Amino acid sequence: MAVRTRRDLFSCETRIDTTQIVPASRLVSSITGFPVQPNKAIVGANAFAHESGIHQDGVIKKRETYEIMRAEDVGWTANRMVLGKHSGRNAFRQRLSELRIEFKTEQELNAAFERFKDLADKKHEIFDEDLQALVTEADLEQENEHFRLVSLKVCSQTGETPYAQVTLAVNGAEKAGSAEGSGPVDASFRAIDSIVGGNGQLLLYSVNNITSGTDSQGEVTVRLEHGGRIVNGHGADTDIVIASAKAYLNALNKLVTPAERTHPQVGQPI
């Protein structure tokens, strides 16, 4: 962006599609499990935010006063159309199209719209980050469906040992399990392990809020290791415990999936 912004100083061209910088940053953050700091230049949530009255007045009168580049040029969206539980399918489809999210079939769109309506019942406003997390979660579930969360009940109160009851669909058949733990998340993981068998060692547990507000979705990253193989699992929900269970199951699904993959250049197994 320095090269593109100051072409008067840099006589070269990168041919990089800069509108993919923010999506690429989100992808790296999702893979590694480490959230982007809000004050990070260009890709941070506050990079193009202005709270000071002087700044706001300057940007309104002439954007270049405080912004040397446009937010849209690096992948942020300026459209502030609010989506909620009263939004229709056309508005939902249009917003996804603006975010460059396309579906192969009408069935996939319908399934995503149902997820959107379920989320809208829990949140007052649906932000772009919520939509991206929603679509990502749908892709993860379609890719690995050995274990799927059916229901989760957690009891946690002062002076009592947290307790979790979970029902999973294991290759299509429902199985139930329960366990105690040091906290609601630990109890949920132990309950899941009582059904599928706890073969993975937990290396990382990371929680990040997708948007602001007390009704924000929590995005959880779980990293498991088994037999020298390390996988990341992701889950999102307005309930952190449920998001954690989804992430844990996503990682377990990857562990039971064959690990063989091909090298992108030579096409040989690695």
Backbone bond lengths (Angstrom), bond angles and torsions (degrees), N, CA, C in turn:
res aa  C-N    CA-C-N  psi(-1)  N-CA   C-N-CA  omega(-1)  CA-C   N-CA-C  phi
1 M - - - 1.464 - - 1.522 111.13 -
2 A 1.347 116.78 -29.02 1.460 119.38 175.45 1.526 110.46 -63.80
3 V 1.340 115.82 -41.65 1.464 120.42 179.06 1.521 110.52 -65.03
4 R 1.337 115.85 -43.65 1.467 119.57 -177.64 1.532 111.55 -70.29
5 T 1.330 116.39 -38.00 1.461 120.58 -176.43 1.520 112.56 -73.40
6 R 1.343 116.36 -39.09 1.461 119.85 -177.12 1.532 110.58 -111.54
7 R 1.316 115.69 62.91 1.464 120.31 178.04 1.516 111.99 -67.08
8 D 1.331 115.74 -15.96 1.466 118.16 176.84 1.527 111.37 -72.87
9 L 1.329 116.69 -18.41 1.463 120.94 179.01 1.520 113.20 -106.41
10 F 1.351 116.05 -33.07 1.462 120.28 -176.95 1.522 109.97 -110.14
11 S 1.296 116.44 109.35 1.473 121.35 -178.42 1.522 110.21 -90.99
12 C 1.343 116.09 63.52 1.468 121.14 178.74 1.527 108.62 -151.82
13 E 1.322 115.35 168.84 1.459 121.47 -178.28 1.525 108.67 -135.84
14 T 1.332 117.97 132.07 1.466 121.84 -178.27 1.523 112.70 -90.57
15 R 1.337 117.17 -24.39 1.468 123.40 -175.79 1.534 111.86 62.61
16 I 1.329 116.20 22.70 1.462 121.70 178.05 1.532 109.59 -85.54
17 D 1.330 116.48 135.62 1.455 121.43 174.45 1.525 107.17 -78.31
18 T 1.322 116.76 95.18 1.461 120.93 -172.86 1.522 113.49 -67.60
19 T 1.335 117.78 -18.46 1.462 119.64 178.93 1.523 111.70 -68.39
20 Q 1.343 116.75 -9.29 1.465 120.75 179.29 1.526 112.35 -97.68
21 I 1.338 117.67 4.11 1.468 120.21 -178.15 1.528 111.37 -64.85
22 V 1.322 117.92 -49.62 1.460 120.86 -179.89 1.533 111.53 -65.57
23 P 1.344 120.23 -46.69 1.472 119.11 175.82 1.527 112.85 -59.18
24 A 1.343 117.04 -38.29 1.462 120.17 178.74 1.526 110.50 -65.48
25 S 1.330 116.43 -39.53 1.461 120.67 177.72 1.521 111.04 -62.51
26 R 1.330 116.10 -41.84 1.467 119.71 178.42 1.527 111.11 -64.43
27 L 1.326 116.26 -37.87 1.461 120.27 179.46 1.526 110.55 -63.91
28 V 1.332 116.68 -46.36 1.471 120.76 179.12 1.529 110.27 -61.88
29 S 1.329 116.41 -41.97 1.457 121.11 178.56 1.522 110.81 -61.51
30 S 1.327 116.37 -40.97 1.459 121.23 179.73 1.519 111.28 -66.30
31 I 1.330 117.07 -40.76 1.470 121.30 -178.08 1.518 111.41 -69.06
32 T 1.330 116.49 -43.41 1.464 120.40 -175.28 1.517 113.33 -83.11
33 G 1.340 116.43 -23.57 1.448 119.33 -178.16 1.508 114.08 85.23
34 F 1.331 117.37 7.90 1.456 121.29 -179.75 1.528 109.95 -109.69
35 P 1.336 117.90 120.41 1.464 120.43 -177.94 1.522 112.27 -70.94
36 V 1.323 116.07 155.05 1.459 121.99 177.08 1.530 108.79 -80.99
37 Q 1.330 116.57 132.00 1.458 119.83 179.73 1.527 109.53 -63.64
38 P 1.326 118.02 140.42 1.475 121.10 -179.26 1.528 112.95 -58.61
39 N 1.350 117.45 -30.54 1.466 119.68 -177.38 1.524 112.66 -93.15
40 K 1.341 117.24 11.94 1.456 120.46 178.16 1.527 110.31 -66.83
41 A 1.317 116.75 134.16 1.466 120.51 -179.24 1.526 111.07 -59.82
42 I 1.301 117.19 139.36 1.463 126.87 174.60 1.524 113.34 70.26
43 V 1.339 118.69 -54.68 1.467 120.81 -173.21 1.518 113.11 -100.16
44 G 1.341 118.73 -6.20 1.459 121.07 177.86 1.517 111.47 -73.62
45 A 1.329 116.51 152.01 1.472 120.80 -177.10 1.520 112.31 -61.22
46 N 1.326 117.12 -27.12 1.469 120.34 -178.20 1.527 113.27 -98.21
47 A 1.317 116.85 7.33 1.467 119.93 -174.63 1.528 111.75 -60.66
48 F 1.331 116.88 -35.72 1.466 120.51 -178.74 1.529 111.22 -119.37
49 A 1.344 115.74 24.45 1.463 120.72 178.69 1.520 109.39 -97.58
50 H 1.326 116.22 140.82 1.468 121.38 -178.84 1.526 109.22 -133.59
51 E 1.334 115.83 113.76 1.457 120.95 -179.80 1.516 111.37 -102.68
52 S 1.311 116.68 -33.92 1.458 120.61 -179.61 1.524 110.78 -62.70
53 G 1.336 115.75 136.69 1.458 120.01 179.94 1.515 112.44 -61.26
54 I 1.326 116.93 -38.09 1.463 120.69 179.11 1.526 110.03 -64.67
55 H 1.339 116.14 -43.26 1.462 119.94 179.01 1.521 110.82 -63.95
56 Q 1.334 116.10 -45.58 1.462 120.02 -178.72 1.520 111.11 -60.70
57 D 1.313 116.22 -43.68 1.458 120.30 179.60 1.525 110.79 -63.66
58 G 1.337 116.08 -40.82 1.460 119.91 179.98 1.512 112.40 -65.68
59 V 1.336 117.08 -41.67 1.469 121.22 -179.39 1.524 110.54 -68.05
60 I 1.336 116.85 -38.59 1.468 120.18 179.43 1.531 110.48 -63.65
61 K 1.328 116.41 -42.88 1.457 119.98 -177.79 1.523 112.10 -74.52
62 K 1.320 115.65 -41.07 1.472 119.89 179.67 1.525 107.75 -157.08
63 R 1.323 115.90 106.55 1.461 120.90 -173.59 1.523 112.42 -53.72
64 E 1.325 117.56 -39.34 1.458 121.52 -175.49 1.526 113.10 -63.73
65 T 1.340 117.59 -9.71 1.464 120.27 178.96 1.530 111.24 -58.66
66 Y 1.350 116.24 -42.68 1.459 120.27 -178.70 1.528 112.81 -124.79
67 E 1.308 118.66 -3.94 1.465 120.93 179.87 1.525 109.52 -125.62
68 I 1.318 116.61 114.78 1.461 119.95 -179.36 1.524 111.84 -85.19
69 M 1.342 116.18 -4.90 1.466 120.47 176.89 1.514 108.62 -146.68
70 R 1.322 116.77 159.66 1.461 121.68 179.16 1.518 109.95 -84.83
71 A 1.321 116.89 141.56 1.461 121.28 178.16 1.529 111.09 -60.27
72 E 1.346 116.31 -36.55 1.466 120.02 -178.83 1.523 112.12 -65.57
73 D 1.341 117.44 -26.39 1.465 120.58 -176.86 1.523 113.13 -70.93
74 V 1.342 117.31 -18.47 1.466 119.57 -179.55 1.523 111.97 -111.28
75 G 1.344 116.70 2.56 1.458 119.27 174.05 1.510 116.39 114.59
76 W 1.348 117.45 -4.64 1.455 119.36 174.06 1.524 109.31 -76.87
77 T 1.307 116.41 152.69 1.461 120.42 179.19 1.516 109.66 -107.85
78 A 1.318 115.25 137.52 1.463 120.12 -178.96 1.517 112.28 -92.88
79 N 1.328 117.09 -14.67 1.458 120.78 -178.17 1.530 110.90 -66.85
80 R 1.325 118.14 128.93 1.460 121.75 -177.81 1.525 111.98 -113.19
81 M 1.344 117.31 28.54 1.457 120.13 175.76 1.530 109.12 -61.57
82 V 1.330 116.22 123.35 1.454 121.18 -176.15 1.528 109.84 -86.54
83 L 1.307 116.02 124.97 1.457 121.11 175.86 1.521 108.74 -102.75
84 G 1.317 115.93 140.43 1.456 121.25 179.60 1.507 110.03 -153.43
85 K 1.348 116.00 -165.55 1.465 119.23 -174.52 1.528 112.78 -69.21
86 H 1.351 116.78 -15.86 1.459 119.36 178.57 1.531 112.58 -93.81
87 S 1.316 116.92 -1.64 1.464 120.29 -179.96 1.524 110.11 -72.34
88 G 1.332 115.47 144.11 1.455 120.65 -178.81 1.516 113.00 -93.56
89 R 1.328 114.26 177.98 1.453 120.74 -177.43 1.531 111.76 -64.42
90 N 1.328 117.23 -37.02 1.465 119.58 -178.31 1.527 111.75 -65.94
91 A 1.335 116.53 -42.03 1.463 120.13 177.75 1.520 110.67 -64.36
92 F 1.327 115.74 -38.81 1.465 121.06 178.38 1.526 110.37 -63.97
93 R 1.330 116.30 -46.63 1.467 120.85 -179.95 1.531 111.05 -64.00
94 Q 1.334 116.57 -41.41 1.457 120.92 -179.08 1.525 111.25 -64.20
95 R 1.329 116.58 -41.54 1.468 119.14 -179.03 1.526 110.35 -66.97
96 L 1.307 118.14 -40.38 1.466 120.80 177.72 1.524 110.41 -64.18
97 S 1.331 116.30 -38.13 1.458 120.05 178.25 1.519 110.89 -62.89
98 E 1.340 116.82 -40.44 1.465 120.64 177.77 1.520 111.62 -65.56
99 L 1.338 116.27 -27.73 1.462 121.11 177.56 1.529 111.61 -87.82
100 R 1.343 115.60 5.35 1.469 122.38 179.93 1.526 112.32 63.49
101 I 1.323 115.22 35.57 1.465 121.34 176.01 1.519 107.88 -107.61
102 E 1.308 116.48 116.81 1.462 122.00 -177.92 1.524 110.19 -120.20
103 F 1.323 115.89 150.24 1.459 121.50 177.90 1.522 109.29 -112.30
104 K 1.327 115.55 144.53 1.457 120.73 -178.06 1.527 111.11 -74.21
105 T 1.324 116.91 -36.26 1.464 120.42 -176.72 1.528 110.46 -130.35
106 E 1.315 115.38 162.11 1.457 121.29 177.49 1.532 110.38 -67.72
107 Q 1.346 116.50 -30.28 1.461 120.56 178.50 1.525 111.23 -63.34
108 E 1.340 117.05 -40.18 1.457 120.75 178.73 1.518 110.59 -65.03
109 L 1.334 116.31 -39.53 1.460 120.20 177.34 1.519 111.04 -63.81
110 N 1.328 116.91 -42.99 1.460 120.66 179.81 1.527 111.16 -62.58
111 A 1.342 116.12 -41.27 1.460 119.79 179.56 1.529 110.68 -65.11
112 A 1.330 116.67 -40.51 1.467 120.87 178.30 1.525 110.81 -65.69
113 F 1.348 116.56 -38.05 1.465 120.66 179.91 1.530 110.64 -66.43
114 E 1.322 116.95 -36.55 1.468 120.25 176.91 1.523 110.53 -64.63
115 R 1.334 116.63 -40.75 1.462 120.32 176.75 1.527 110.29 -63.46
116 F 1.323 115.10 -40.00 1.457 120.10 179.49 1.533 110.72 -61.41
117 K 1.333 117.77 -43.90 1.458 121.53 -179.43 1.528 110.79 -66.01
118 D 1.332 116.87 -37.23 1.464 120.09 177.13 1.525 110.34 -63.96
119 L 1.338 115.81 -42.65 1.459 119.96 178.73 1.522 111.13 -66.66
120 A 1.335 116.94 -37.53 1.462 121.36 -179.19 1.525 111.65 -65.45
121 D 1.332 117.66 -25.30 1.462 120.59 176.01 1.520 111.41 -70.91
122 K 1.351 116.29 -21.57 1.465 120.75 -178.83 1.520 112.14 -97.96
123 K 1.356 116.55 -28.42 1.461 121.11 -177.02 1.522 110.47 -118.50
124 H 1.324 116.04 145.51 1.469 119.61 179.46 1.525 111.12 -73.92
125 E 1.338 116.55 -43.58 1.458 121.53 -179.89 1.519 109.76 -123.20
126 I 1.319 116.23 140.42 1.455 122.25 177.64 1.522 108.48 -106.93
127 F 1.320 116.78 120.57 1.452 121.72 -178.49 1.526 110.46 -96.69
128 D 1.341 115.23 168.72 1.464 120.11 179.78 1.523 111.47 -57.62
129 E 1.341 116.34 -39.47 1.467 120.27 179.89 1.527 111.22 -62.91
130 D 1.341 116.59 -34.68 1.460 120.31 176.91 1.523 110.82 -64.64
131 L 1.337 115.89 -42.54 1.467 120.13 179.86 1.520 111.31 -63.74
132 Q 1.325 116.56 -42.22 1.456 120.27 179.71 1.524 111.30 -65.09
133 A 1.329 116.91 -40.12 1.461 120.65 177.65 1.521 110.61 -66.68
134 L 1.314 116.78 -38.16 1.455 121.92 179.45 1.524 111.01 -62.31
135 V 1.326 116.92 -46.28 1.462 121.47 -179.69 1.524 110.49 -68.22
136 T 1.334 117.72 -39.84 1.463 121.41 179.27 1.517 110.65 -62.35
137 E 1.319 116.93 -42.87 1.457 120.88 179.97 1.525 110.94 -64.05
138 A 1.327 116.91 -38.76 1.462 120.69 178.24 1.521 110.66 -63.24
139 D 1.344 116.95 -40.90 1.461 120.89 178.41 1.523 111.26 -64.18
140 L 1.348 117.09 -39.67 1.452 121.05 -179.54 1.518 111.40 -64.67
141 E 1.334 116.77 -40.23 1.460 120.09 -179.18 1.518 111.79 -69.99
142 Q 1.332 117.12 -35.40 1.460 119.51 178.75 1.522 110.90 -70.04
143 E 1.334 115.92 -31.36 1.457 119.95 -177.70 1.522 111.89 -74.03
144 N 1.324 118.11 -38.45 1.462 122.00 -177.19 1.523 109.15 -133.36
145 E 1.324 116.68 112.92 1.453 119.57 -176.43 1.523 112.23 -127.98
146 H 1.343 117.40 32.20 1.463 119.23 176.63 1.525 110.10 -69.14
147 F 1.336 116.01 -45.30 1.461 121.87 178.65 1.527 109.13 -121.78
148 R 1.311 116.54 133.64 1.468 121.18 178.50 1.517 109.87 -136.81
149 L 1.319 115.28 136.30 1.461 120.25 -179.40 1.529 110.48 -74.22
150 V 1.321 116.29 124.06 1.464 121.97 177.60 1.527 109.80 -98.47
151 S 1.329 115.91 -50.32 1.465 120.13 178.70 1.520 109.91 -154.44
152 L 1.321 115.17 154.47 1.459 121.48 179.13 1.517 108.91 -145.40
153 K 1.333 115.93 127.51 1.456 122.36 177.08 1.517 108.26 -124.49
154 V 1.320 116.11 126.14 1.460 121.09 -177.02 1.519 108.96 -126.78
155 C 1.334 115.90 135.94 1.455 122.09 175.75 1.525 108.43 -118.17
156 S 1.325 116.07 120.32 1.459 120.70 -179.57 1.523 108.83 -143.14
157 Q 1.338 116.07 121.27 1.448 119.95 179.56 1.523 109.84 -149.82
158 T 1.319 115.85 160.23 1.455 121.74 -177.18 1.529 110.98 -60.39
159 G 1.330 115.13 130.15 1.463 120.21 176.81 1.510 114.84 84.66
160 E 1.332 117.87 -1.66 1.461 122.05 -179.58 1.525 110.10 -121.41
161 T 1.321 116.18 152.05 1.464 121.60 177.59 1.523 109.68 -77.44
162 P 1.330 117.77 124.34 1.474 120.25 179.21 1.519 111.59 -56.82
163 Y 1.320 114.65 144.70 1.460 121.41 -174.73 1.528 108.94 -139.03
164 A 1.338 116.41 139.56 1.470 120.43 -178.25 1.518 110.96 -132.47
165 Q 1.324 116.14 139.76 1.459 123.57 172.07 1.525 107.88 -119.81
166 V 1.299 117.32 129.73 1.459 120.48 -176.09 1.524 109.91 -132.95
167 T 1.310 115.39 144.23 1.463 122.38 173.04 1.513 108.09 -121.76
168 L 1.331 116.34 126.05 1.456 122.21 -178.80 1.518 110.16 -118.67
169 A 1.321 115.56 151.35 1.463 121.79 168.36 1.518 106.02 -96.00
170 V 1.317 117.18 109.23 1.464 123.11 -178.33 1.524 107.97 -103.95
171 N 1.331 115.21 103.39 1.471 121.01 -176.15 1.531 111.20 52.87
172 G 1.336 115.14 38.96 1.460 120.49 175.80 1.515 115.03 96.57
173 A 1.337 118.24 -18.70 1.463 121.40 -178.28 1.523 109.88 -102.35
174 E 1.344 116.91 132.69 1.453 120.32 -178.21 1.527 111.59 -80.40
175 K 1.338 115.11 134.56 1.458 122.12 177.29 1.522 108.45 -135.45
176 A 1.346 115.35 144.90 1.459 120.52 -177.21 1.520 110.44 -117.22
177 G 1.333 115.11 151.24 1.452 120.96 178.58 1.515 109.68 -154.35
178 S 1.337 116.54 162.09 1.454 120.82 179.30 1.519 109.30 -148.39
179 A 1.326 115.45 158.32 1.463 120.24 -178.85 1.515 109.65 -167.64
180 E 1.343 114.91 158.95 1.452 121.97 172.18 1.522 108.68 -100.86
181 G 1.330 116.40 161.89 1.454 120.08 179.73 1.510 111.25 -158.77
182 S 1.330 115.66 177.01 1.461 120.43 179.90 1.521 112.29 -75.09
183 G 1.321 116.71 -14.92 1.453 123.40 178.03 1.511 109.09 -158.97
184 P 1.329 118.69 173.57 1.465 120.43 -178.34 1.520 113.65 -62.38
185 V 1.343 117.28 -36.43 1.464 120.23 178.90 1.519 110.29 -70.17
186 D 1.338 116.59 -44.76 1.464 120.73 178.69 1.520 110.76 -61.10
187 A 1.328 116.81 -41.97 1.466 120.30 178.30 1.523 111.18 -63.66
188 S 1.329 116.94 -38.69 1.469 120.87 178.82 1.515 110.89 -64.62
189 F 1.326 117.25 -44.32 1.462 121.04 178.99 1.529 110.77 -62.73
190 R 1.328 116.69 -42.54 1.466 120.25 179.34 1.527 111.19 -65.03
191 A 1.336 116.56 -36.91 1.467 119.96 178.62 1.524 110.58 -66.06
192 I 1.328 116.22 -39.77 1.466 120.36 176.63 1.519 110.38 -64.17
193 D 1.347 116.18 -43.08 1.468 120.49 179.42 1.521 112.03 -62.19
194 S 1.344 117.10 -30.88 1.465 119.95 179.73 1.523 111.62 -66.35
195 I 1.336 116.28 -19.24 1.469 120.78 178.73 1.515 111.75 -96.46
196 V 1.322 116.80 -48.12 1.471 120.60 -173.24 1.513 112.77 -96.73
197 G 1.329 117.36 -13.45 1.465 119.67 -176.58 1.517 110.35 88.36
198 G 1.316 116.69 120.07 1.464 119.94 -176.57 1.509 112.90 -82.94
199 N 1.328 116.71 85.51 1.457 120.46 -178.55 1.522 113.83 -95.45
200 G 1.334 117.20 -12.94 1.456 119.94 -175.85 1.518 112.53 -100.76
201 Q 1.324 115.78 144.24 1.461 121.56 175.44 1.515 109.06 -95.49
202 L 1.331 116.65 127.30 1.458 121.59 -177.78 1.525 109.61 -75.66
203 L 1.337 116.11 117.58 1.458 121.95 -179.99 1.520 112.44 -101.67
204 L 1.325 116.79 -30.24 1.464 120.38 -176.31 1.521 110.04 -148.89
205 Y 1.330 114.77 135.97 1.463 121.46 172.27 1.511 106.69 -133.96
206 S 1.329 117.10 113.05 1.460 121.75 -174.46 1.517 110.07 -128.85
207 V 1.345 115.98 135.04 1.466 122.08 178.84 1.524 108.77 -121.11
208 N 1.330 115.98 133.50 1.453 120.83 178.92 1.521 109.03 -140.80
209 N 1.326 116.80 135.83 1.468 119.14 176.78 1.528 109.30 -78.88
210 I 1.324 116.12 133.02 1.458 121.27 -177.67 1.524 110.80 -73.35
211 T 1.323 116.22 -42.47 1.462 120.97 177.73 1.521 108.24 -132.13
212 S 1.322 116.91 -174.14 1.459 120.71 179.96 1.524 110.10 -92.71
213 G 1.324 115.67 165.03 1.459 120.13 177.52 1.518 112.42 103.70
214 T 1.334 115.64 155.98 1.464 120.00 -179.57 1.521 112.77 -71.32
215 D 1.332 117.35 -17.36 1.463 120.16 177.67 1.528 111.70 -97.16
216 S 1.324 116.48 14.21 1.458 120.63 -179.06 1.526 111.15 -65.05
217 Q 1.316 115.35 149.17 1.449 119.80 171.71 1.524 109.70 -72.29
218 G 1.314 115.55 141.52 1.455 120.44 172.89 1.512 108.75 -98.18
219 E 1.327 117.00 132.93 1.459 122.23 177.82 1.519 107.99 -107.58
220 V 1.313 116.32 119.99 1.461 121.61 -175.52 1.529 109.89 -111.20
221 T 1.324 115.48 135.90 1.467 122.33 174.16 1.520 108.51 -116.53
222 V 1.320 116.09 129.45 1.460 122.51 178.32 1.529 108.36 -122.29
223 R 1.320 116.79 132.71 1.461 121.27 177.41 1.518 109.43 -116.75
224 L 1.333 116.12 123.53 1.460 122.26 -179.24 1.516 110.29 -118.26
225 E 1.347 114.94 149.71 1.468 121.05 176.69 1.515 108.90 -128.78
226 H 1.333 115.61 134.77 1.465 120.85 177.03 1.521 109.24 -151.14
227 G 1.304 115.90 123.35 1.460 120.52 178.17 1.513 113.58 59.78
228 G 1.325 117.68 33.81 1.455 121.09 179.82 1.515 114.10 84.45
229 R 1.311 117.83 -2.91 1.462 122.22 179.39 1.521 109.57 -101.28
230 I 1.320 117.52 132.38 1.458 123.17 -178.34 1.528 108.92 -117.85
231 V 1.336 116.31 130.67 1.463 121.24 179.31 1.517 109.47 -132.47
232 N 1.324 115.47 153.95 1.466 122.76 174.85 1.519 109.87 -109.42
233 G 1.320 116.56 140.32 1.451 121.95 175.29 1.514 109.57 -121.71
234 H 1.334 116.75 146.71 1.462 121.29 -177.17 1.526 109.72 -130.85
235 G 1.322 115.06 146.18 1.453 121.25 176.90 1.512 109.94 -154.27
236 A 1.326 116.66 149.24 1.464 120.75 -179.54 1.522 109.66 -139.29
237 D 1.324 115.27 140.07 1.458 120.01 177.77 1.527 107.50 -170.48
238 T 1.332 116.67 159.86 1.458 119.78 175.38 1.523 110.86 -72.06
239 D 1.325 117.36 -17.24 1.462 123.33 174.71 1.527 107.95 -101.71
240 I 1.330 116.95 117.19 1.462 121.11 -175.67 1.524 112.18 -61.91
241 V 1.331 117.69 -36.88 1.465 120.75 -179.07 1.528 110.41 -65.48
242 I 1.331 116.35 -42.59 1.468 120.07 178.33 1.525 109.96 -66.65
243 A 1.335 117.52 -42.09 1.462 121.17 177.14 1.520 110.20 -59.35
244 S 1.333 117.15 -39.01 1.463 121.45 179.23 1.527 111.10 -64.88
245 A 1.335 115.77 -43.35 1.465 119.87 179.03 1.525 110.77 -63.51
246 K 1.330 117.28 -40.66 1.460 121.00 178.20 1.527 110.97 -62.69
247 A 1.336 116.25 -43.21 1.462 120.30 -179.83 1.526 110.73 -64.41
248 Y 1.324 116.05 -42.09 1.471 120.69 -179.84 1.525 110.98 -63.04
249 L 1.334 116.07 -42.70 1.465 120.32 179.00 1.526 111.17 -67.71
250 N 1.334 116.67 -36.83 1.462 120.21 177.66 1.521 111.02 -61.53
251 A 1.348 116.65 -40.21 1.461 120.98 177.68 1.530 110.65 -68.28
252 L 1.334 117.39 -41.65 1.467 120.55 178.77 1.519 111.02 -63.78
253 N 1.326 117.14 -37.67 1.462 120.99 177.35 1.518 110.96 -60.34
254 K 1.327 116.28 -39.21 1.468 119.88 179.54 1.520 111.38 -69.70
255 L 1.340 116.99 -33.36 1.463 119.96 -179.65 1.527 111.99 -66.47
256 V 1.331 117.02 -33.39 1.462 119.31 -178.88 1.522 111.96 -88.63
257 T 1.343 117.09 -4.93 1.460 121.22 175.90 1.519 109.07 -84.39
258 P 1.329 118.93 138.96 1.469 120.46 178.57 1.514 111.88 -49.95
259 A 1.338 115.51 134.44 1.465 120.59 -173.91 1.514 113.33 -82.80
260 E 1.318 118.55 -14.00 1.461 120.28 -173.79 1.524 111.84 -66.62
261 R 1.304 115.58 132.57 1.457 121.95 175.20 1.513 108.52 -144.59
262 T 1.301 117.77 164.33 1.456 120.68 -175.20 1.513 111.39 -102.33
263 H 1.334 114.47 150.62 1.455 120.27 175.88 1.521 108.41 -70.39
264 P 1.340 118.90 132.88 1.454 121.10 -174.57 1.530 114.03 -64.08
265 Q 1.343 118.32 -19.95 1.458 120.66 -177.01 1.540 111.99 -99.61
266 V 1.333 116.93 -44.13 1.463 118.61 -174.15 1.524 112.10 -99.85
267 G 1.347 117.49 -13.43 1.460 119.67 176.85 1.512 113.70 71.14
268 Q 1.333 117.51 21.28 1.466 121.46 179.23 1.524 109.31 -107.13
269 P 1.363 117.46 150.42 1.454 120.43 178.34 1.521 110.74 -59.47
270 I 1.329 115.67 143.26 1.458 120.40 177.26 1.524 110.16 -127.69
